[in-house]
Amino acid sequence: MEPSRFLACLADDFARLRAVAPTDLTSAVPSCPGWSVADLTRHVGEVYLHKTLAIRDGAEPEPWPPAELAAEEPLALLDRAYAALLAEFATHDPKDTAGSWYEPGQTVGFWIRRMAQETVIHRIDAELGVGVPVAPIPDDLAVDGVDELLRVFVEYSVAEWADFFTEILADSPGWTYTLRADEQAWSVRTGPGLFSVTDGATDAADVTVTGPPAALLRWVWGRELPGEPSGVTVQGSPEAVAQLRRCIVTAT
């Protein structure tokens, strides 16, 4: 996806989040245990400001968030932070340098992509929190979101911060997974200290997860409601599925 496409998706999903959140800021968010919609709104605002500074200053600010943000009304913070983020994007080329925890992605373009994906997931959280239907997710954004989660979050995290995954992967017999969304497929292989992702399906995978792009995105991010049809079919070892889930949760 091109940066312009990510920015268009970001604008659409921010508008949906901004329209949904005020309907019930006190409601609990089932996909983010312990958070209200107000907490979710504040979090998104803090994330936008954090990335604005990462671009402006060339390094991610630490510690974060600053204490003074806690006194700001969540919706006001969200609006201010979104405006600042867009202004920072507008003054840079996507290839410009920016601070990032992801070593291969030290660019503004990395944050344009990341903020588009951050926003679509959190507008789903807001929709689930206030109890309104989840708006459609474009196929291209959903496919990219699955790819980002598997490669940027999980594969990279296992390689860079292996200690966090030692217990999860130590006894892995070397499971294989195929995740498929329409014409796009990913193969995942796990083992002690290993989480590798390649394009395409694996023959005779231990676990196969298939579904439309939007449904698969929600599945990998755990944005489903218990008891509701997800549109995703999971076949294979429950133990292997649980390991995949634990890797994702730890990485995200």
N, C-alpha and C positions, 0 to 999 in steps of 0.2 A: 504494500500500500504506500502511496505517496504521502508526504507530509500534509499536503492540502486536503487529502481525503481524511487523514486522522483529525485534522483541525475541524473539518465539517462534522465528523462524528462527535467530537468533543463538544461542539456547540449544541448539537441536537440533544445529547445526553445530559449536558448541564441544564438546558432549558427544561427537560423533563424532571430532573432532580429538583430544580428550583420551584417548579409548579407543584410537585407532589409533597415535598417536605413540610410546607407550612400547614397542610391540612390537619396534621396531628403530630406536633413536635414531641409530645409526651409518650407516644406509642413505643412499645418495645420492638426492637428489630430482631426477628427470629434467626436470621443468618449471622448476626453479630451478638452473641449472648452477652448480656449485661449492658448493652447500649440502648439508649432511646434514639428516636429520630433526631432529636437535638444533638445528642452526642455524635451521631453519624455526620450530621451537617457540619459541626465544629471540626471533626476530623478531616473532612474533605477540604475545608478552608485552610486548615493548618498545613495539609499536604501541598496545596497550591502555593502557599507562601514559601514553604520550604524549597520547592523546585524553582520558584522565582529567584530566590537567593542563590541557589546552586548555579543557575545560569549567570546571574549578574556578577557574582563574586568568584566564580570558577571553582567553588568547593561547596560541598553540602554543609550547612550550618550545624554545629554541635556546641552545646546540647540543644535539644529541641523537644517541645515548643517552649518559647519564652513565657514566663509566668504571666505577663501582661495580657496575653491573648485570652486567658481564662475569664477575664472580666468583660470581654466583648460579646454582644448578642450573636448567637450562632448564624443567623441568616445575614446579618450585617457583615460578619466576618467572611462568610462564604462569598458574598457579592464583591467585597473589597479584594479578596484574594484572587478571585477569578479575573477581575479586571486587571490586576497587577500581572497575573500570569500571561494573559493575552497580550498585554503591552510588551512584556519581555520577549515573547515569541515574535512579535511584530518587528522588533528591532534587530533580530538576528537571522542569519541564514541557518537552515537546519544543520549544516556542516560545521558551524562554529563550535568551539570548545565549551564544554560545561562540566561541572563537577558531578560525579556519579559513582555510586557504589559498584556499578557494573563496569569492570575494566575495559571490555571491548566497546562500550557505549558511552564514551566521554564527549558526547555532542548534544547540541540542542535538539536535534532530531530524535535522539533517544528519549528525551523527556516529552516531546510532542506525542510520540507513540505511547509512552507509559501513562501520560495523563489522559489520553483518550481511553485506554483500557481501564485505568483506575476509575474513571467516571462512569463508564457503562456498568461496571460491577456495583458501584455504590448507588447508582440510581435504581438498580434492581433491589438493593437492600432497602432503599427508601420506599419503593413500591410494596415490597413485602411487609414493611413495617406499618404502613398506613392501610394496607389491605386493598389496594387497587390492582387491576390487571397489569402484568408486566408487559410493557410496550415491546414491539418487535425489535430484534437486534439484527442489523444487516449481516448477511452471510460473510462478507469479506472481513468485517470487523471481528466477528465471532471466530472465524478460522484463524485469523492473526492472533487473537487472544489466547486460543488454545496453544498455538505455537510459542507465544511469548511465555506462557506459564511453564511449559515443559522445558524450554531451552534456557530462557533468561533467569527464571526463578529456580527451578529444581535442578536441572543439569549443572548449571553454574554454581549453585550453592553447595551441592554435594562435592564438587571438585575443590571449591575454595574454603569451605567451612566444614570439612569432613567430620570433625568431632561431634557436631550436632546430629549426625546421621549414623554414627557408629552403632548404637543400640538397635536402630531400625533395620539396618542392612547387614549386620554382622552374621546373622544366620541365614541369609538369603541363599537359596539353592541355585540362583541364577535364573530368575523368572523372566519371561518375555511377555510383552504386551503389544497389542495393536489397538490404536485409537483411530476411529474413522469418522469423518464428517463429510458426507456426500463423496466428492471425488478426491478429497484430501485425506491422507492417512499418515500416521506417525508410528514408528516402532520404538519401543522402549525396552531396554535391557537393564536389569538390576543384578547386583551381587555385592559382596562385601566391599564397601568403599566405592561402589560403581552405580551410576545412573546415567545411561547414555541414550541419546535420542537421535534417530535418523529418519529420513523421509521414506514413506512407503510402508506397506504392510509386511508383517512377519508371518511366514508360513507356520501353521500349527502353534500359534502363540498360546501361552498359558492362560491369558486373559484377553478377551476382545471386547472393546467398548465402542458401540456404534450409535449414531444418532444424527439428526440435523445439526448444522453448525451452532445455532443458538442454544439448543438443548445440551449439546456437548460442552459448550462454554460454561453453562450454568452447572453442569455436573462436575467438571474438574475444579471449579471454584467453590463447590459446596453451596450453591445458591438455589437449592431445591427445597420445597416444603415437604416434610414427611407425610406420606399417605396420598400425595398428589401425583398423578402420572407425570413422568419426567420427559418422556419421548426418547429416552436412552435405553439401550439394551446392553446388559453386562453379562457376559458368559465366561465361566472359568472359575479358578480357585478362589474361594472367599478369602483365604489367607493372603494370597497374592494381591487381591484387590485392597485389602486392609493395609498392606505394606505400601502400595502406591498412594493411598490416601494419607498415610502418616508422613510420607516424604513430602507431599504437596503441602500439608498443613505446616510442617516444620519450616519449609522454605518460604512460605508466604506469611 
